[in-house]
């Protein structure tokens, strides 16, 4: 979300949401952005009735962040948990017009802090230094500005309603700062501390190296959640009647 932020709008269904959630008219971008924000911040553990999973801790396995072919660094998370989407504020929502299903939905959002943590493995060149290691890692992204595009394809089902297939989700994120901590580099704590300190002092260069892979990981997070909701909730039930 927020690339996961789009999922809240998919939840605007009569009779399936808690009564404090406002249902919006089609095309009311202000209401839609406000409602998605409320869902994310007030229901961080999800809403099972509409297929919305928890957004405060989203876990994946075998996520590739960078490859030597493009960045001189292989970095992979064998396990990855992303935390912080529950504090997202949706700033704008486009394409939610109601009658005709658009090919693309667009959203922008702000998240003050995202934490990516899990078991990593890396080998290659970082800031001209050869590194290698495997262990626990933490990446903190601060003041994240998201721009997401969700491509959709209309699907007709036997219930007579239209549903959305989501073949592609693309989210771009800009950050104001980044902090990393990779444990067990070179199997040596002192060397790990030195490399981590150097990397954090040059965080912008590290961000340029990892940005593409982190965006791809967030695309994977968003796409998985959106498809679960879109598979359960019809497009015709999105808006206030």
Backbone as CSV, one residue per row, in Angstrom:
resi,resn,N_x,N_y,N_z,CA_x,CA_y,CA_z,C_x,C_y,C_z
1,UNK,0.230,-0.414,0.000,0.000,0.000,0.000,0.165,0.296,0.000
2,UNK,0.587,1.317,0.112,0.218,1.317,0.226,-0.092,0.832,-0.427
3,UNK,1.171,1.010,-1.001,0.643,0.355,-1.830,-0.404,-0.499,-1.369
4,UNK,-1.061,-1.175,-0.205,-2.220,-1.887,0.299,-3.397,-0.962,0.548
5,UNK,-3.220,0.315,0.350,-4.277,1.260,0.690,-5.524,1.069,-0.140
6,UNK,-5.404,0.561,-1.365,-6.569,0.400,-2.237,-7.595,-0.572,-1.681
7,UNK,-7.151,-1.521,-0.860,-8.047,-2.562,-0.381,-9.209,-2.008,0.402
8,UNK,-9.034,-0.885,1.106,-10.132,-0.337,1.889,-11.303,0.038,1.030
9,UNK,-11.049,0.594,-0.147,-12.142,1.002,-1.012,-12.893,-0.203,-1.541
10,UNK,-12.214,-1.308,-1.716,-12.887,-2.511,-2.164,-13.873,-3.020,-1.124
11,UNK,-13.817,-2.470,0.075,-14.636,-2.963,1.169,-15.925,-2.186,1.357
12,UNK,-16.291,-1.281,0.468,-17.469,-0.463,0.660,-18.718,-1.240,0.270
13,UNK,-19.100,-2.190,1.060,-20.195,-3.096,0.752,-21.251,-3.011,1.840
14,UNK,-22.525,-2.857,1.441,-23.612,-2.758,2.411,-23.715,-4.036,3.230
15,UNK,-23.873,-3.876,4.529,-24.150,-4.989,5.417,-22.946,-5.821,5.794
16,UNK,-21.742,-5.500,5.284,-20.587,-6.309,5.590,-19.531,-5.562,6.399
17,UNK,-19.730,-4.275,6.622,-18.756,-3.480,7.345,-19.322,-2.988,8.666
18,UNK,-18.456,-2.709,9.641,-18.912,-2.113,10.897,-19.662,-0.805,10.632
19,UNK,-20.621,-0.461,11.478,-21.492,0.692,11.212,-20.785,2.038,11.244
20,UNK,-19.584,2.116,11.814,-18.896,3.410,11.876,-18.189,3.765,10.576
21,UNK,-18.199,2.868,9.609,-17.523,3.129,8.348,-18.494,3.758,7.357
22,UNK,-18.126,4.929,6.885,-18.977,5.676,5.960,-18.922,5.067,4.560
23,UNK,-20.130,4.880,3.952,-20.199,4.428,2.571,-20.228,5.644,1.663
24,UNK,-19.485,5.614,0.575,-19.305,6.798,-0.268,-20.088,6.692,-1.564
25,UNK,-20.461,7.844,-2.095,-21.011,7.910,-3.434,-19.885,7.712,-4.445
26,UNK,-20.210,7.075,-5.565,-19.230,6.920,-6.631,-18.728,8.285,-7.073
27,UNK,-17.427,8.399,-7.239,-16.839,9.640,-7.689,-16.477,10.617,-6.594
28,UNK,-16.872,10.339,-5.341,-16.560,11.236,-4.228,-15.173,10.889,-3.699
29,UNK,-14.140,11.450,-4.349,-12.760,11.086,-4.024,-12.391,11.431,-2.588
30,UNK,-12.905,12.547,-2.074,-12.594,12.957,-0.706,-13.129,11.942,0.289
31,UNK,-14.398,11.543,0.098,-15.008,10.555,0.991,-14.281,9.220,0.896
32,UNK,-13.947,8.788,-0.316,-13.289,7.504,-0.511,-11.923,7.483,0.180
33,UNK,-11.147,8.548,0.005,-9.838,8.619,0.658,-9.986,8.596,2.181
34,UNK,-10.971,9.317,2.689,-11.204,9.365,4.131,-11.625,8.001,4.666
35,UNK,-12.481,7.310,3.930,-12.969,6.013,4.381,-11.872,4.958,4.369
36,UNK,-11.056,4.942,3.316,-9.947,3.992,3.274,-8.998,4.227,4.448
37,UNK,-8.701,5.494,4.721,-7.834,5.835,5.853,-8.422,5.324,7.161
38,UNK,-9.723,5.519,7.347,-10.380,5.072,8.583,-10.295,3.551,8.726
39,UNK,-10.511,2.828,7.628,-10.442,1.370,7.683,-9.044,0.909,8.075
40,UNK,-8.022,1.479,7.433,-6.651,1.081,7.726,-6.264,1.371,9.164
41,UNK,-6.654,2.537,9.665,-6.212,2.959,10.990,-7.057,2.371,12.122
42,UNK,-8.310,2.060,11.840,-9.202,1.556,12.901,-9.360,0.041,12.875
43,UNK,-9.067,-0.588,11.747,-9.250,-2.040,11.619,-7.957,-2.682,11.112
44,UNK,-6.883,-2.426,11.837,-5.573,-2.923,11.421,-5.488,-4.446,11.448
45,UNK,-6.378,-5.097,12.181,-6.394,-6.563,12.240,-7.239,-7.171,11.134
46,UNK,-7.820,-6.315,10.266,-8.565,-6.810,9.126,-10.060,-6.887,9.355
47,UNK,-10.767,-7.210,8.284,-12.218,-7.417,8.316,-12.479,-8.713,7.554
48,UNK,-12.545,-9.855,8.224,-12.647,-11.156,7.550,-13.849,-11.278,6.621
49,UNK,-14.943,-10.586,6.919,-16.158,-10.729,6.115,-15.958,-10.342,4.663
50,UNK,-15.009,-9.456,4.399,-14.783,-9.037,3.024,-13.383,-9.450,2.529
51,UNK,-12.733,-10.351,3.262,-11.448,-10.865,2.815,-10.265,-9.972,3.119
52,UNK,-10.473,-8.938,3.931,-9.393,-8.009,4.267,-8.546,-8.573,5.394
53,UNK,-7.283,-8.865,5.100,-6.367,-9.388,6.105,-5.790,-8.264,6.953
54,UNK,-5.120,-8.637,8.029,-4.459,-7.658,8.885,-3.416,-6.886,8.086
55,UNK,-3.312,-5.582,8.375,-2.346,-4.736,7.674,-1.227,-4.254,8.587
56,UNK,-1.289,-4.599,9.871,-0.249,-4.134,10.786,0.985,-5.027,10.767
57,UNK,0.878,-6.224,10.212,2.033,-7.122,10.074,1.735,-8.071,8.918
58,UNK,2.410,-7.852,7.788,2.156,-8.626,6.575,3.409,-9.422,6.264
59,UNK,3.280,-10.745,6.196,4.453,-11.611,6.095,4.533,-12.327,4.751
60,UNK,5.768,-12.474,4.266,6.042,-13.170,3.017,7.318,-13.988,3.163
61,UNK,7.556,-14.846,2.179,8.776,-15.637,2.141,9.485,-15.437,0.811
62,UNK,10.806,-15.539,0.856,11.646,-15.536,-0.355,11.404,-14.303,-1.231
63,UNK,11.652,-13.136,-0.664,11.493,-11.871,-1.368,12.864,-11.372,-1.821
64,UNK,13.042,-11.207,-3.123,14.306,-10.724,-3.682,14.275,-9.201,-3.723
65,UNK,15.262,-8.572,-3.095,15.346,-7.110,-3.068,16.297,-6.587,-4.130
66,UNK,17.420,-7.247,-4.361,18.339,-6.800,-5.399,19.144,-7.983,-5.927
67,UNK,19.633,-7.806,-7.169,20.441,-8.818,-7.839,21.767,-8.203,-8.291
68,UNK,22.804,-9.022,-8.319,24.123,-8.543,-8.747,24.104,-8.006,-10.164
69,UNK,23.247,-8.588,-11.011,23.236,-8.199,-12.413,22.955,-6.712,-12.597
70,UNK,22.139,-6.145,-11.700,21.752,-4.749,-11.846,22.365,-3.830,-10.793
71,UNK,22.704,-4.369,-9.624,23.169,-3.504,-8.538,24.477,-3.965,-7.891
72,UNK,25.063,-5.069,-8.368,26.293,-5.649,-7.805,26.069,-6.248,-6.421
73,UNK,24.782,-6.361,-6.021,24.485,-6.888,-4.686,23.310,-7.848,-4.754
74,UNK,23.515,-9.081,-4.298,22.414,-10.019,-4.093,21.893,-9.817,-2.672
75,UNK,20.596,-9.509,-2.551,19.967,-9.366,-1.239,18.595,-10.006,-1.294
76,UNK,18.381,-10.966,-0.413,17.119,-11.696,-0.374,16.662,-11.844,1.064
77,UNK,15.359,-11.705,1.258,14.751,-12.002,2.552,14.096,-13.380,2.463
78,UNK,14.601,-14.332,3.235,13.959,-15.648,3.291,12.604,-15.538,3.990
79,UNK,12.539,-14.703,4.992,11.266,-14.334,5.615,11.222,-12.813,5.692
80,UNK,10.051,-12.238,5.493,9.913,-10.786,5.533,8.565,-10.421,6.123
81,UNK,8.590,-9.540,7.114,7.360,-8.981,7.689,7.405,-7.471,7.523
82,UNK,6.339,-6.926,6.952,6.230,-5.489,6.739,5.236,-4.929,7.754
83,UNK,5.664,-3.933,8.527,4.829,-3.321,9.560,4.707,-1.814,9.312
84,UNK,3.544,-1.272,9.667,3.369,0.170,9.608,2.254,0.673,8.722
85,UNK,1.662,-0.181,7.895,0.612,0.288,6.995,-0.636,0.755,7.732
86,UNK,-0.787,0.326,8.991,-1.972,0.747,9.750,-1.957,2.229,10.080
87,UNK,-0.855,2.900,9.874,-0.762,4.346,10.126,-0.814,5.166,8.839
88,UNK,-1.266,4.551,7.760,-1.309,5.206,6.452,-2.462,6.203,6.369
89,UNK,-2.201,7.332,5.730,-3.232,8.311,5.398,-3.331,8.394,3.879
90,UNK,-4.529,8.154,3.348,-4.744,8.249,1.905,-4.982,9.709,1.549
91,UNK,-4.234,10.195,0.585,-4.293,11.611,0.220,-5.174,11.869,-0.997
92,UNK,-5.255,10.906,-1.909,-6.032,11.112,-3.129,-6.431,9.761,-3.694
93,UNK,-7.585,9.723,-4.372,-8.089,8.500,-4.992,-8.698,8.860,-6.339
94,UNK,-8.245,8.192,-7.403,-8.737,8.474,-8.746,-9.236,7.190,-9.406
95,UNK,-10.298,7.332,-10.204,-10.814,6.200,-10.962,-12.019,5.537,-10.353
96,UNK,-12.446,5.986,-9.176,-13.573,5.357,-8.481,-14.882,6.037,-8.879
97,UNK,-15.268,5.861,-10.138,-16.409,6.607,-10.656,-17.712,5.817,-10.684
98,UNK,-17.642,4.511,-10.517,-18.879,3.771,-10.307,-19.375,2.974,-11.488
99,UNK,-20.057,3.604,-12.438,-20.792,2.879,-13.467,-19.890,2.024,-14.352
100,UNK,-18.937,2.651,-15.031,-18.029,1.904,-15.895,-16.766,1.551,-15.125
101,UNK,-16.321,0.324,-15.279,-15.123,-0.108,-14.566,-13.882,0.436,-15.281
102,UNK,-13.074,1.219,-14.613,-11.864,1.762,-15.250,-10.813,0.681,-15.426
103,UNK,-9.855,0.962,-16.292,-8.746,0.028,-16.469,-7.701,0.182,-15.376
104,UNK,-7.630,1.377,-14.779,-6.611,1.649,-13.769,-7.207,2.496,-12.650
105,UNK,-6.952,2.096,-11.400,-7.214,2.924,-10.230,-5.896,3.541,-9.785
106,UNK,-5.954,4.768,-9.281,-4.747,5.422,-8.797,-4.978,5.960,-7.386
107,UNK,-3.972,5.791,-6.544,-4.040,6.305,-5.185,-2.695,6.892,-4.793
108,UNK,-2.744,7.887,-3.942,-1.528,8.395,-3.308,-1.753,8.390,-1.806
109,UNK,-0.688,8.167,-1.052,-0.816,8.020,0.396,0.495,8.339,1.084
110,UNK,0.391,8.516,2.393,1.560,8.819,3.221,1.583,7.868,4.408
111,UNK,2.752,7.279,4.659,2.967,6.416,5.820,4.187,6.929,6.570
112,UNK,4.063,7.270,7.855,5.195,7.870,8.568,6.377,6.937,8.770
113,UNK,6.125,5.627,8.942,7.231,4.701,9.181,6.838,3.303,8.728
114,UNK,7.661,2.713,7.872,7.525,1.313,7.487,8.737,0.548,7.992
115,UNK,8.475,-0.621,8.565,9.549,-1.486,9.064,9.515,-2.807,8.298
116,UNK,10.616,-3.144,7.660,10.776,-4.413,6.980,11.788,-5.224,7.772
117,UNK,11.361,-6.380,8.275,12.253,-7.162,9.117,12.106,-8.649,8.816
118,UNK,13.215,-9.361,8.969,13.176,-10.791,8.731,14.567,-11.354,8.565
119,UNK,14.645,-12.596,8.064,15.918,-13.279,7.873,16.434,-12.994,6.465
120,UNK,17.598,-12.386,6.388,18.172,-11.989,5.103,19.357,-12.874,4.737
121,UNK,19.748,-12.793,3.458,21.010,-13.362,2.981,21.545,-12.418,1.906
122,UNK,22.825,-12.087,1.981,23.376,-11.135,1.025,24.809,-11.491,0.666
123,UNK,25.194,-11.098,-0.549,26.575,-11.236,-1.002,26.763,-10.281,-2.176
124,UNK,27.895,-9.572,-2.193,28.155,-8.663,-3.293,28.901,-7.422,-2.848
125,UNK,28.628,-6.316,-3.544,29.318,-5.065,-3.297,28.316,-4.032,-2.794
126,UNK,28.645,-3.392,-1.662,27.816,-2.330,-1.105,28.726,-1.141,-0.799
127,UNK,28.462,-0.004,-1.460,29.295,1.188,-1.275,30.777,0.874,-1.514
128,UNK,31.053,0.142,-2.562,32.397,-0.277,-2.985,33.015,-1.331,-2.061
129,UNK,32.271,-1.764,-1.015,32.804,-2.752,-0.073,32.229,-4.127,-0.378
130,UNK,33.051,-5.172,-0.420,32.511,-6.533,-0.527,31.875,-6.936,0.801
131,UNK,30.649,-7.452,0.749,29.982,-7.893,1.970,29.339,-9.256,1.745
132,UNK,29.112,-9.959,2.829,28.339,-11.190,2.797,27.821,-11.452,4.205
133,UNK,26.691,-12.140,4.283,26.148,-12.454,5.585,24.771,-13.064,5.491
134,UNK,24.338,-13.615,6.594,22.993,-14.171,6.726,22.582,-14.054,8.176
135,UNK,21.392,-13.558,8.419,20.906,-13.385,9.781,19.654,-12.549,9.786
136,UNK,19.430,-11.832,10.877,18.257,-10.976,11.006,18.573,-9.569,10.509
137,UNK,17.586,-8.971,9.862,17.774,-7.624,9.322,16.557,-6.764,9.615
138,UNK,16.798,-5.462,9.712,15.733,-4.472,9.879,16.011,-3.312,8.933
139,UNK,14.994,-2.944,8.169,15.058,-1.763,7.311,13.899,-0.859,7.694
140,UNK,14.202,0.380,8.094,13.173,1.353,8.447,13.125,2.450,7.386
141,UNK,11.934,2.670,6.837,11.709,3.715,5.840,10.828,4.783,6.474
142,UNK,11.315,6.029,6.504,10.618,7.094,7.214,10.011,8.096,6.235
143,UNK,8.789,8.556,6.593,8.048,9.540,5.794,7.911,9.068,4.357
144,UNK,7.152,7.993,4.189,6.992,7.351,2.881,5.829,7.976,2.111
145,UNK,6.107,8.401,0.915,5.089,8.955,0.022,4.839,7.934,-1.084
146,UNK,3.594,7.408,-1.155,3.248,6.365,-2.103,2.432,6.907,-3.265
147,UNK,2.692,6.346,-4.437,1.842,6.536,-5.612,1.614,5.152,-6.213
148,UNK,0.356,4.730,-6.254,0.043,3.370,-6.683,-0.932,3.366,-7.859
149,UNK,-0.661,2.482,-8.805,-1.578,2.224,-9.903,-1.957,0.753,-9.878
150,UNK,-3.270,0.494,-9.952,-3.788,-0.868,-9.907,-4.528,-1.138,-11.213
151,UNK,-3.982,-2.022,-12.023,-4.618,-2.353,-13.304,-5.680,-3.427,-13.067
152,UNK,-6.864,-3.243,-13.649,-7.967,-4.169,-13.420,-8.555,-4.639,-14.752
153,UNK,-9.146,-5.841,-14.711,-9.853,-6.429,-15.848,-11.210,-6.887,-15.351
154,UNK,-12.262,-6.543,-16.089,-13.629,-6.878,-15.679,-13.905,-8.364,-15.863
155,UNK,-14.548,-8.960,-14.856,-14.908,-10.376,-14.890,-16.381,-10.522,-14.517
156,UNK,-17.156,-11.229,-15.331,-18.572,-11.475,-15.053,-18.736,-12.869,-14.459
157,UNK,-19.511,-12.964,-13.383,-19.717,-14.245,-12.711,-21.193,-14.647,-12.750
158,UNK,-21.450,-15.867,-12.290,-22.788,-16.425,-12.374,-23.807,-15.686,-11.521
159,UNK,-23.359,-14.903,-10.531,-24.302,-14.141,-9.708,-24.802,-12.886,-10.418
160,UNK,-24.333,-12.664,-11.664,-24.780,-11.526,-12.441,-24.037,-10.235,-12.158
161,UNK,-23.027,-10.276,-11.292,-22.287,-9.070,-10.916,-20.901,-9.065,-11.565
162,UNK,-20.327,-7.870,-11.594,-18.987,-7.695,-12.148,-17.950,-7.749,-11.017
163,UNK,-16.880,-8.467,-11.288,-15.770,-8.554,-10.351,-14.503,-8.066,-11.055
164,UNK,-13.484,-7.806,-10.268,-12.226,-7.322,-10.810,-11.134,-8.370,-10.707
165,UNK,-10.510,-8.674,-11.827,-9.223,-9.352,-11.803,-8.139,-8.276,-11.765
166,UNK,-7.088,-8.521,-11.004,-6.019,-7.534,-10.848,-4.718,-8.142,-11.351
167,UNK,-4.396,-7.937,-12.635,-3.165,-8.531,-13.178,-1.892,-7.816,-12.755
168,UNK,-2.004,-6.550,-12.352,-0.781,-5.810,-12.064,-1.027,-4.707,-11.042
169,UNK,-0.107,-4.592,-10.098,-0.091,-3.499,-9.128,1.304,-2.891,-9.159
170,UNK,1.362,-1.579,-9.318,2.654,-0.895,-9.357,2.640,0.274,-8.391
171,UNK,3.506,0.220,-7.388,3.603,1.285,-6.396,5.013,1.862,-6.392
172,UNK,5.104,3.173,-6.381,6.374,3.862,-6.245,6.389,4.581,-4.908
173,UNK,7.484,4.474,-4.198,7.581,5.104,-2.886,8.836,5.965,-2.832
174,UNK,8.677,7.167,-2.310,9.792,8.047,-1.996,9.894,8.166,-0.480
175,UNK,11.106,8.223,0.048,11.301,8.299,1.492,12.197,9.481,1.822
176,UNK,12.067,9.965,3.051,12.893,11.075,3.517,14.152,10.602,4.225
177,UNK,14.112,9.372,4.733,15.320,8.792,5.322,15.141,7.289,5.455
178,UNK,16.264,6.589,5.625,16.251,5.133,5.762,17.305,4.725,6.781
179,UNK,16.965,3.728,7.591,17.913,3.182,8.567,17.927,1.669,8.411
180,UNK,19.118,1.070,8.367,19.221,-0.375,8.224,20.085,-0.957,9.326
181,UNK,19.822,-2.228,9.621,20.675,-2.980,10.544,20.685,-4.439,10.103
182,UNK,21.814,-4.870,9.529,21.990,-6.250,9.121,22.928,-6.927,10.108
183,UNK,22.382,-7.881,10.842,23.190,-8.601,11.812,24.019,-9.693,11.123
184,UNK,25.133,-10.025,11.749,25.926,-11.184,11.359,26.606,-11.036,9.995
185,UNK,26.942,-9.829,9.600,27.771,-9.660,8.414,29.167,-10.200,8.701
186,UNK,29.675,-11.014,7.820,30.995,-11.634,7.958,31.120,-12.481,9.223
187,UNK,29.973,-12.839,9.829,30.003,-13.585,11.099,30.820,-12.853,12.164
188,UNK,30.751,-11.525,12.130,31.572,-10.718,13.033,30.784,-9.482,13.432
189,UNK,30.471,-9.360,14.743,29.641,-8.250,15.197,30.318,-6.893,14.974
190,UNK,31.604,-6.809,15.234,32.287,-5.533,15.075,32.255,-5.071,13.617
191,UNK,32.507,-5.996,12.685,32.438,-5.645,11.274,31.012,-5.295,10.860
192,UNK,30.039,-6.029,11.401,28.631,-5.721,11.121,28.291,-4.302,11.554
193,UNK,28.697,-3.950,12.761,28.404,-2.606,13.275,29.065,-1.532,12.406
194,UNK,30.294,-1.796,11.970,31.008,-0.807,11.154,30.322,-0.611,9.804
195,UNK,29.955,-1.708,9.152,29.296,-1.621,7.845,27.927,-0.959,7.975
196,UNK,27.163,-1.327,9.006,25.843,-0.717,9.204,25.949,0.788,9.443
197,UNK,26.928,1.194,10.235,27.113,2.623,10.498,27.468,3.369,9.211
198,UNK,28.363,2.785,8.439,28.755,3.420,7.178,27.557,3.505,6.222
199,UNK,26.774,2.437,6.162,25.603,2.429,5.287,24.586,3.484,5.708
200,UNK,24.363,3.631,7.005,23.380,4.612,7.474,23.873,6.049,7.294
201,UNK,25.169,6.239,7.347,25.717,7.572,7.069,25.612,7.937,5.598
202,UNK,25.416,6.910,4.764,25.273,7.114,3.315,23.947,6.504,2.841
203,UNK,22.885,6.738,3.617,21.626,6.050,3.378,21.044,6.326,1.999
204,UNK,21.253,7.527,1.461,20.658,7.860,0.173,21.234,6.985,-0.940
205,UNK,22.521,6.710,-0.882,23.131,5.833,-1.876,22.604,4.403,-1.733
206,UNK,22.421,3.977,-0.488,21.867,2.645,-0.248,20.436,2.574,-0.772
207,UNK,19.673,3.629,-0.529,18.295,3.671,-1.008,18.248,3.564,-2.531
208,UNK,19.140,4.236,-3.222,19.179,4.160,-4.684,19.452,2.729,-5.143
209,UNK,20.266,2.006,-4.374,20.578,0.623,-4.718,19.396,-0.298,-4.465
210,UNK,18.670,-0.071,-3.366,17.618,-1.001,-2.938,16.220,-0.580,-3.357
211,UNK,16.059,0.652,-3.846,14.720,1.187,-4.091,13.892,0.309,-5.017
212,UNK,14.454,-0.105,-6.144,13.699,-0.899,-7.105,13.194,-2.191,-6.481
213,UNK,14.058,-2.864,-5.726,13.670,-4.120,-5.102,12.645,-3.935,-4.002
214,UNK,12.787,-2.859,-3.213,11.813,-2.600,-2.154,10.457,-2.274,-2.755
215,UNK,10.447,-1.492,-3.833,9.181,-1.215,-4.519,8.546,-2.503,-5.032
216,UNK,9.343,-3.407,-5.576,8.814,-4.682,-6.067,8.239,-5.513,-4.927
217,UNK,8.913,-5.477,-3.770,8.394,-6.202,-2.613,7.055,-5.632,-2.165
218,UNK,6.936,-4.304,-2.191,5.681,-3.678,-1.796,4.583,-3.948,-2.828
219,UNK,4.946,-4.047,-4.097,3.976,-4.457,-5.118,3.409,-5.833,-4.783
220,UNK,4.279,-6.725,-4.349,3.863,-8.082,-4.004,2.925,-8.076,-2.800
221,UNK,3.257,-7.257,-1.803,2.389,-7.122,-0.627,1.014,-6.623,-1.042
222,UNK,0.994,-5.526,-1.804,-0.271,-4.920,-2.206,-1.088,-5.856,-3.073
223,UNK,-0.452,-6.474,-4.066,-1.184,-7.325,-4.989,-1.838,-8.512,-4.310
224,UNK,-1.133,-9.133,-3.373,-1.695,-10.280,-2.666,-2.954,-9.897,-1.905
225,UNK,-2.907,-8.801,-1.183,-4.054,-8.385,-0.379,-5.218,-7.947,-1.269
226,UNK,-4.937,-7.171,-2.301,-5.993,-6.671,-3.174,-6.730,-7.806,-3.873
227,UNK,-6.002,-8.804,-4.317,-6.640,-9.902,-5.043,-7.561,-10.708,-4.137
228,UNK,-7.194,-10.840,-2.870,-8.063,-11.565,-1.932,-9.394,-10.850,-1.747
229,UNK,-9.330,-9.530,-1.636,-10.550,-8.758,-1.448,-11.356,-8.714,-2.741
230,UNK,-10.703,-8.450,-3.870,-11.396,-8.341,-5.149,-12.064,-9.653,-5.542
231,UNK,-11.502,-10.766,-5.111,-12.094,-12.063,-5.426,-13.377,-12.308,-4.646
232,UNK,-13.536,-11.614,-3.526,-14.691,-11.861,-2.658,-15.784,-10.809,-2.801
233,UNK,-15.417,-9.594,-3.158,-16.358,-8.480,-3.213,-16.545,-8.042,-4.659
234,UNK,-17.794,-7.920,-5.111,-18.043,-7.505,-6.485,-17.876,-5.997,-6.646
235,UNK,-17.502,-5.592,-7.844,-17.353,-4.164,-8.141,-18.696,-3.448,-8.020
236,UNK,-19.784,-4.141,-8.348,-21.102,-3.517,-8.285,-21.550,-3.190,-6.874
237,UNK,-20.866,-3.719,-5.862,-21.224,-3.452,-4.463,-20.295,-2.459,-3.791
238,UNK,-19.465,-1.793,-4.552,-18.480,-0.904,-3.945,-19.072,0.286,-3.243
239,UNK,-20.115,0.870,-3.833,-20.498,2.226,-3.438,-21.865,2.269,-2.780
240,UNK,-22.146,3.400,-2.210,-23.438,3.627,-1.570,-24.543,3.624,-2.626
241,UNK,-25.629,2.919,-2.311,-26.755,2.859,-3.231,-27.590,4.143,-3.159
